[in-house]
Amino acid sequence: MSLMDLTAYRDLWQTQGVMALLASALIARLPVLATMVPLAFLAKDAAGNFGWAGVVAGAYSVGTAVASVVWSRMADRKGARKVVIGTGMAWGVWMAVLALLPYSWYRVLPVAAVLAGVFVAPVTSALRANWPRIVHGSRLRAVYSLDATAQELLFVFGPMLGAIMVSFASPRAGLLACAVTAAAAIWWFGLNQQAGVPHDEEAGPRPTAWQLIFHPHRTPILFAWACLVMGFASMSLGMVAVADEHGNRLIAGILETVAAVGSVTGGVINGALPGGRTSAVWRRMLLLAALVAVCIFVTSSVVALAIAMFAAGCMIAPTVAALYERVGALTPTSAHTEIFGWTQSGGMVGSAVGSAVAGAVVEGFGVRYAWVLTAGLTVLATLSLLRVPPHRPVDTSAVDGAAVAA
């Protein structure tokens, strides 16, 4: 058996609906991610300090985290097309309101930011719910890897795009541009939605949110995802701390880029691996933990740390893709959008907690302990994943049947 199966990407290209869905999702998510930079600068310009910018950004994140599960659950029940397009248009309106508020009204910004966050369209969860409907068998690994890789690129280029708009235009212009672009792209993405899978009433009533989250296999995956995102937040703060320690803030951007390049590389390779072999997600998480642990010992050298970050980055997208695949396979098809909504909300909470804890850890113990925290969190995630059944692509019917019955 060959080590690489590059036909996976060719097959995805030729599968009807895959490229249109992925492209529309990427273009829809990019301006949403780009808004954070102009939003922060708008709040700072209005209030005169970055403290208020943090309040506004936090309010936006709270609104998003609270509402994403609600919209995802509604998408499973009412159809993703209506929910995605409706929330996308409302988000564009609220972004325009934020952009056009007079600076003298800066105290209203947190309220408007919460409402804008509430209407963030569930593009990410809807996208991942679509994959099992149009891609089957071993190609699911490839498409989830492609999704995770694309997400990594979005996190790199989204904030950069926002910074460019602020630099060459203004925060107001940046928010307005993001609002218009996102509204058009979300409309396109909504039109590309596949028909939802109706709930099988013979299998029992729809799972409640409690039943969906607290499950022998889904709960460990959601917990591992939250730990992983907390670790990412800690690692990002660690890179900022390293840059500050060396007296050059550009170093933080370089390290982030190197890690992202590693993740893209790992994601592309992972998607081309043969799909007929059994794989356990805990093994990927453990390898990621080991590579992150290497970073602990090289924080004094920027070059050595960059090399270690590239190596660790190579396991980020494959691990994230494996988590996506397992939580999707172990969830009833009629609740796919909702479960991915829960992962998104859990990730946002994990990111906020991770940043706060990492800040205290770095301040109290030193820069290298940001990676100690990340390594510890990934080990904890590994332990939680030990009870999750491995992926067996050859016999998908048994897995799907077990998921529907869950």
C-alpha positions in Angstrom: 0.0 0.0 0.0 1.4 3.4 -1.0 2.1 5.9 1.8 0.4 8.7 0.0 -2.9 8.7 -1.9 -3.0 12.0 -3.8 -6.1 10.8 -5.8 -8.1 11.7 -2.7 -7.9 15.4 -3.6 -8.6 14.7 -7.2 -11.8 12.8 -6.2 -12.8 15.7 -3.9 -12.4 18.1 -6.8 -14.6 16.0 -9.0 -17.3 15.4 -6.3 -20.2 17.6 -7.1 -20.8 20.3 -4.5 -17.5 19.9 -2.5 -15.5 22.8 -4.0 -18.4 25.2 -4.1 -19.3 24.5 -0.5 -15.7 24.8 0.7 -15.0 28.0 -1.3 -18.2 29.7 -0.2 -17.5 28.8 3.4 -14.0 30.1 3.3 -15.0 33.4 1.7 -17.9 33.7 4.2 -15.6 33.1 7.3 -12.7 35.2 6.2 -14.4 38.7 6.7 -16.0 37.5 9.9 -12.5 36.7 11.3 -11.1 39.9 9.8 -13.6 42.1 11.8 -11.8 41.6 15.1 -9.0 43.9 14.3 -11.0 46.9 13.0 -13.6 46.3 15.8 -10.8 46.6 18.4 -9.4 49.7 16.8 -12.9 51.2 16.5 -13.5 50.7 20.2 -10.0 52.1 21.1 -10.5 55.2 18.9 -14.0 55.8 20.4 -13.1 55.3 24.0 -9.4 56.4 23.9 -8.0 53.2 25.4 -7.5 49.5 24.6 -9.2 48.5 27.8 -12.5 49.3 26.3 -11.5 47.5 23.1 -11.1 44.3 25.3 -14.5 44.8 26.7 -16.1 45.2 23.3 -14.2 42.1 21.9 -15.2 40.1 25.0 -18.9 41.1 24.6 -18.8 40.0 20.9 -17.3 36.6 21.9 -19.9 36.1 24.6 -22.7 36.7 22.1 -21.2 34.3 19.6 -20.6 31.5 22.1 -24.1 31.7 23.6 -26.0 31.9 20.3 -23.9 29.5 18.1 -25.5 26.4 19.7 -29.0 27.8 19.3 -28.6 28.6 15.6 -26.9 25.2 15.0 -29.8 23.3 16.7 -32.3 25.4 14.7 -30.4 24.6 11.5 -30.9 20.8 12.1 -34.6 21.3 12.7 -35.6 24.1 10.3 -33.0 23.7 7.6 -29.5 25.2 7.4 -30.2 27.4 4.4 -32.8 29.7 6.1 -30.8 29.9 9.3 -27.5 30.6 7.7 -28.8 33.3 5.3 -31.0 34.9 8.0 -28.3 35.2 10.6 -25.8 36.3 8.0 -27.9 39.2 6.8 -28.6 40.2 10.4 -24.9 40.1 11.3 -24.1 42.3 8.3 -26.7 44.9 9.6 -25.3 44.9 13.1 -21.7 45.3 11.8 -22.8 48.3 9.8 -24.5 49.7 13.0 -21.2 49.3 14.9 -19.3 51.0 12.1 -21.6 53.9 11.9 -22.2 54.6 15.6 -20.8 58.1 16.6 -17.7 57.9 18.8 -19.6 59.8 21.5 -21.8 56.7 21.9 -18.9 54.4 22.7 -20.6 53.2 25.8 -23.2 51.5 23.6 -20.5 49.5 21.7 -20.5 46.5 24.0 -24.3 46.1 23.7 -24.1 46.4 19.9 -21.2 44.0 19.9 -23.1 41.4 21.9 -26.0 41.6 19.4 -23.6 41.3 16.4 -22.0 38.3 18.1 -25.4 36.7 18.6 -26.1 36.8 14.8 -22.8 35.2 13.7 -24.0 32.7 11.1 -23.3 29.0 11.9 -21.2 28.6 8.8 -18.5 26.4 10.4 -20.9 24.0 12.0 -23.1 23.9 8.9 -20.1 23.2 6.7 -19.0 20.2 8.8 -22.5 18.8 9.0 -22.6 18.8 5.2 -19.5 16.7 4.6 -21.0 13.3 5.5 -23.9 14.0 3.2 -21.8 14.5 0.0 -18.5 12.6 0.9 -18.4 9.0 2.0 -16.0 6.3 3.1 -12.3 7.0 3.3 -12.6 10.4 1.5 -14.1 11.9 4.7 -10.7 11.9 6.2 -9.4 13.9 3.3 -12.2 16.5 3.3 -12.0 17.0 7.1 -8.2 17.5 6.7 -8.8 20.0 3.9 -11.3 21.8 6.2 -8.9 21.9 9.1 -6.1 23.1 6.9 -8.3 25.8 5.4 -9.3 26.9 8.8 -5.6 27.4 9.8 -5.1 29.6 6.8 -8.2 31.7 7.8 -6.8 32.3 11.2 -3.6 33.6 9.6 -5.0 35.7 6.8 -8.2 36.9 8.5 -6.6 39.2 11.1 -4.0 40.2 8.6 -6.7 41.4 6.2 -8.4 43.3 9.0 -5.0 45.0 9.9 -4.5 46.0 6.2 -8.0 47.6 6.0 -7.3 49.5 9.2 -3.9 50.6 8.0 -4.9 51.8 4.5 -8.5 53.0 5.3 -10.1 53.1 8.7 -11.8 50.9 11.3 -15.2 52.1 10.1 -14.4 51.3 6.5 -13.0 47.9 7.5 -16.1 46.9 9.3 -18.4 48.1 6.5 -16.3 46.2 3.9 -16.4 43.0 6.1 -20.2 43.4 6.5 -20.9 43.6 2.8 -18.5 40.9 1.8 -19.7 38.5 4.4 -23.3 39.1 3.6 -22.8 38.2 0.0 -20.6 35.2 0.7 -22.9 33.8 3.4 -25.8 34.1 1.0 -23.8 32.0 -1.5 -22.9 29.5 1.1 -26.5 29.2 2.2 -27.6 28.5 -1.4 -25.0 25.6 -1.5 -26.5 23.8 1.6 -27.4 20.2 1.1 -30.8 19.0 2.1 -30.9 18.1 5.8 -31.4 14.5 7.1 -34.8 14.2 8.7 -34.9 12.7 12.2 -35.9 9.0 12.3 -38.9 9.1 14.7 -38.8 5.3 14.9 -35.4 5.5 16.5 -36.9 7.6 19.3 -37.3 11.3 20.1 -34.6 13.8 19.1 -31.7 14.0 21.5 -31.8 16.9 23.9 -28.8 19.1 24.3 -28.0 17.3 27.5 -28.2 13.9 25.8 -26.1 15.1 22.9 -23.3 16.5 25.1 -23.2 13.9 27.9 -22.4 10.7 26.0 -19.8 8.0 26.6 -17.9 9.0 23.5 -18.9 12.5 22.5 -18.2 13.9 26.0 -14.5 12.9 25.9 -14.2 14.4 22.4 -15.8 17.7 23.4 -13.6 17.8 26.5 -10.5 17.1 24.5 -11.4 19.8 22.0 -11.8 22.4 24.8 -8.4 21.3 26.2 -6.8 21.6 22.8 -8.1 25.1 22.1 -7.0 26.2 25.6 -3.5 24.9 24.7 -3.5 26.8 21.4 -4.4 30.0 23.3 -1.6 29.3 25.8 0.9 28.7 23.0 -0.1 31.9 21.2 0.4 33.9 24.4 3.7 32.2 24.9 4.9 33.3 21.4 4.0 36.9 22.3 5.9 36.5 25.5 9.0 35.2 23.7 8.8 38.1 21.3 8.6 40.6 24.2 11.5 38.8 26.0 13.7 39.2 22.9 12.6 42.8 22.4 11.2 42.3 18.9 7.4 42.0 18.5 7.8 40.8 14.9 9.0 37.5 16.3 5.5 36.6 17.5 4.1 37.0 14.0 6.9 34.9 12.6 6.4 32.1 15.1 2.6 32.1 14.5 3.2 31.9 10.7 5.7 29.0 11.1 3.3 27.0 13.2 0.5 27.7 10.6 2.7 26.6 7.7 3.5 23.4 9.7 -0.2 22.8 10.3 -1.0 23.3 6.6 1.8 20.9 5.6 0.5 18.3 8.1 -3.1 18.8 7.0 -2.3 18.3 3.3 -0.2 15.1 4.0 -2.9 13.8 6.4 -5.6 14.1 3.7 -3.5 12.1 1.3 -2.8 9.2 3.6 -4.5 5.9 2.7 -8.0 5.8 4.2 -8.4 2.1 4.7 -6.5 1.8 8.0 -7.9 1.9 11.5 -6.7 5.1 13.4 -7.2 6.3 16.9 -7.4 10.0 17.6 -5.7 9.7 21.0 -2.5 8.7 19.2 -2.4 11.9 17.2 -3.1 13.9 20.3 -0.3 12.2 22.2 2.2 12.9 19.3 1.1 16.5 19.4 1.7 16.6 23.1 5.2 15.2 22.7 6.1 17.7 20.0 4.8 20.6 22.1 6.9 19.3 25.0 10.0 19.8 22.9 9.2 23.5 22.7 9.6 23.8 26.5 13.4 23.3 26.2 14.1 25.7 23.3 12.4 29.0 24.2 15.7 30.7 24.7 16.5 30.4 21.0 14.1 31.8 18.4 15.5 29.7 15.6 15.2 26.4 17.6 11.7 27.4 18.8 10.6 28.1 15.3 11.8 24.6 14.2 10.0 23.0 17.1 6.9 25.0 16.4 6.9 23.9 12.8 7.1 20.3 13.9 4.3 20.7 16.4 2.3 22.5 13.8 2.5 19.5 11.5 0.2 17.7 14.0 -2.3 20.4 14.6 -4.5 20.1 11.5 -4.4 16.2 11.5 -5.4 16.1 15.1 -8.2 18.7 14.6 -9.4 16.8 11.5 -9.5 13.5 13.5 -11.6 15.1 16.2 -14.1 16.5 13.6 -14.3 13.0 12.0 -14.9 11.2 15.2 -17.5 13.5 16.7 -19.4 13.5 13.3 -19.3 9.7 13.0 -20.5 9.2 16.6 -23.4 11.6 16.4 -26.9 11.0 14.8 -26.9 12.5 11.3 -29.9 14.7 12.1 -27.9 16.4 14.9 -24.6 17.0 13.1 -25.0 20.8 12.9 -25.8 21.1 16.6 -22.9 19.0 17.8 -20.4 21.0 15.7 -22.1 24.1 17.2 -21.2 22.8 20.6 -17.6 22.2 19.6 -17.4 25.8 18.4 -18.8 27.2 21.6 -16.6 25.0 23.7 -13.6 26.2 21.7 -14.4 29.8 22.3 -14.8 29.2 26.0 -11.5 27.2 26.0 -9.7 30.0 24.2 -10.8 32.6 26.7 -9.9 30.5 29.7 -6.6 29.4 28.1 -5.5 33.0 27.5 -6.4 34.0 31.1 -4.7 31.1 32.7 -1.6 31.3 30.4 -1.2 34.9 31.3 -1.0 34.2 35.0 1.3 31.2 34.4 3.7 33.2 32.3 3.7 36.1 34.7 4.3 33.8 37.7 6.7 31.2 36.4 8.2 32.3 33.1 7.8 32.1 29.3 8.5 28.3 28.9 5.6 27.5 31.1 3.2 28.5 28.4 4.3 25.4 26.6 4.3 23.4 29.8 0.6 24.3 30.1 -0.1 23.4 26.5 1.7 20.1 26.8 -0.2 19.3 30.0 -3.5 20.1 28.4 -2.8 17.9 25.4 -1.9 15.0 27.7 -5.1 15.5 29.5 -7.0 15.5 26.2 -5.1 12.3 25.2 -6.3 10.6 28.4 -9.9 11.6 27.8 -9.8 10.2 24.3 -8.6 6.7 25.3 -12.2 5.5 25.6 -13.2 6.8 22.1 -13.5 4.0 19.6 -11.0 4.2 16.7 -11.9 5.2 13.2 -12.6 2.1 11.0 -13.4 3.4 7.5 -13.7 -0.1 6.0 -16.9 -0.9 7.9 -18.7 2.4 8.0 -22.2 0.9 8.2 -21.7 -0.4 11.8 -20.4 3.0 13.0 -23.3 4.9 11.3 -25.8 2.5 12.8 -24.4 2.9 16.2 -24.4 6.7 15.9 -28.1 6.8 14.8 -29.1 4.6 17.7 -27.1 6.7 20.2 
